Amino acid sequence: EQIRLQAFQQHFFKKLKKNLPEAYINGSLSERVANNINICIPGMDGEYAVLLLDRRGVACSTSSSCRTLGENSSSYVINALENRGEMCAGSSLRFTMGRGTRKEDIDKLMRLLPEVASLAKYPKP
């Protein structure tokens, strides 16, 4: 299962570079769990993007899975990233894959993500 999910993760990362070159992959490319994808799209309102993706049948989050509803919704892990933490704190999305995840799910997400990212951009001051 880990090998299958790593292949999906790599497929996602490859498509992300092509479809959203301004996006960042949060965390190490090699030292990460196979079922986790965490990205930053600078200037995007992550919480609004979650709602837009949900309406399109994609589940994701803006923060760590161990956060509670009473806590600040930005991820303390993302906030701690050097050079990008502040920029990505409210602009990151976390996707978790599992046994039910198919390659078609990744492809659907990668078709939707550029549009959602554009719709969820913070207004320029």
C-alpha positions, 0 to 999 in steps of 0.5 A: 500500500505504501508503494502505491500511495508513494506513486500517487504522491509522486504523480500529484507532485509532477502534475502540480509543477505542471498545472500550478508552478507557483505552488510549493510542496510543504515539507521534505520531498523524500522524508514524508509519509506516503499518504500525505500531500501538503501544498502551499499556493501563495495568495490563496485563502486556504479555508475558502479553497477547502469549501470550493473543493468540498462542493466539487467532491474533494475533501481536504484541510488547511491544518494538521489532523491533530488540531481542534476546532478551538485552535487557530486553523493555520498549521503550526508546522507550516508556520515553522517553515523557513522562508515560507511559513508566514506566506503559506500559513493561510494558503496551504492545503492538506490532502490525505490518501488511503486505500480508496484513493485512485489515480483518477482522484488525483487527476480530478483534483489536478483538473480542479485545483487551478480553477479553485486556487484562482477563485480563492485568491485573496483580493489585492490591497 
